[in-house]
C-alpha cells in the first residue's frame, strides 16, 4: 500500500470516527419504535403486502404517513410515490402437467411438484409446438472467465435447461470460487436465454446451490408473478416460459433422453463443456391470466445543505408474497415481518435519528422499493428514473431480513474489499467496540438478491450487512434462524425476538451513512 493511500485512508478513518462518536451519542431510545413498526407492518392487517393488490395501498400509505410524521419531504416532486407499471401473471397448464416425448419414453412434469413456470407476456395463451430441450450447463457466457456454455450451439426457439449458481460453487479454482458471481443468479440465466432468442429457460433447482428449498420456488411463483411492463411491446420480446425444474424431475427427463444425469452435470462443471441437445420435445400451452397495473416505490428526502444535490440512500423493500396456500395451521398470510418489515423499521428508525441531528451536507433519500421479491423491479425502475443521478449517489445502504439478531462482537460484510465503504464500516464498528469480517463465501448469491444490487450495477458503492457469529452472550442464541421462516407463512413478529444485535447493526450503518453524508 503506497504512502499517499495510507495517509488518506487514515485521514478518512479519523474523520469518520469523529462522526461515529457524534452518531453514537444520540440517545438510543428506539427499540420500542422498532418493535412497533415491525409489529404493525408484519401484522395480518397488511395481508402480506403483495404489490398490485388492495393491501398495497394500505402499505404504501402507512409508510408515506410515517415519513410525513417524521418531517421528511416527498422524494418525487410533491409525492411520496413513484409509479411503476407492471404486469401480474398467473399460469395454468391444461392437465396441470407438461408432457415431454423423449427417445426412450415419455415424461410428465407436474406443476408444483416437478416444475414451477410462469411467463411475463401480456397474452391469454402461450403455445409451444414440438419445442426442443437443450441442456446448457450453467447457462453462462463469461468471456473474462473464458467460459461459454453456448458456443457452437443455436438455441433460438428452444427451451434451455440450466444449472443454478456458477462453476466456482463446484470447483474453487474456477470463477471466484465460493464467492458467487452474478452469472450464478437465476435472473442472469433468464436474461441470457432471452438475449440468445430462446423460447424459454428452466433452471434446475438444487437446494445447496440455490441457497433455499423448493418451497421458495413454489411460493414465489405460484400466482401473481410480477414483472416490469413495456407498453410498446407488451413484453412479447421476453421469454415465453421461464421457471424452475425440480432436480428429481430433471433426472427423469435426462434418463428418458438417454443421458446419464450425473455424468452430464459433471461434464458441465468443467471448462470446455458443450451444450447437449436432449432427444426430447414437447407440445403444450399455458393459459395466462394477466393484469396490467401500477405499483409504487415510496420515497422521502432529508434535504442536505451545501452538497444537497448529492445523496446517500437508505433502502428497504416493502413488498412480500401476500396470501397463498394455507400451512398446516391454516395460516395463509405471508406476513413478511422479518422480510422485510424489519428493514422498513430500520430506515424509519434511521430517519427519526437523523432528524434529531444538524442537517447533513448531502441529502439523504429513504427509499422503500416495490417488487423486490419478484426480481428487484422497483429498485431497477428507480435506478432508471432516479431522483438523484447515479453519479451523484454516494452509496446505497440497504436493509433486508435484519431481525431477529443477537448481539455479536463481529459484523459480517459481503462485498467488502471492493468499494470505498470499507474504512467507514471499520470505523463505525470500532466505535461500537466491534470488528468487521469481510466474507468471501457468497455461495448463496445473497449479494445479488436485494435492491442494493441495482445500484451496484450502475456504479454506486454498496455492501450487504449480515449478522455476525461471535456472540456476546453464547447462552442467548437466536431462537429463530432464517431457514425456519424464510419465505414461509410463519415469518411473523414475535415478542421474544432478540433484537439487541439488530439495533446495534442499524446504529452501525446509520453511522456509516452519516459519515458519507457529511464528508
Secondary structure, 3 states (H helix, E strand, C coil): CCHHHHHHHHHHHHHHHHHHHHHHCCCCCCHHHHHHHHHHHCCHHHCCCCCCCHHHHHHHHHHHHHHHHCCCEECECCECEEEEEEEEEEEECHHHEEEEEECCEEEEEEECCCEEEECCCCCCEEEEEEEEEEECCCCCEEHHHCEECCCCCCCCCCEEEEECCCHHHCCCCCCCCCCCCHHHCHHHHHHHHHHCCCCEEEEEECHHHHCCCHHHHHHHHCCCEEEECCCCCCCCCCCCEEEEEEHHHHHHHHHHCCCCHHHHHHHHCCCCCCCEEEEEEEEEEEEEEEEEEEEEEEEEEECCCCEEEEEEEEECCCCCCEECCCCCCCCCEECCHHHHHHHHHHHHHHHHHHCCCCCCCEEEEEEECCCCCCCCHHHHHHHHCCCCCHHHEEEEEECCCCCCCCCECEEEEECCCCCCCHHHHHHHHHHCCCEEEEECCCCCCHHHCCCHHHHHCCCCECCEEEECCCECCCCCCCCCCHHHCCCCCCCCCCCCCCCHHHHHHHHHHHHHHHHHHHC
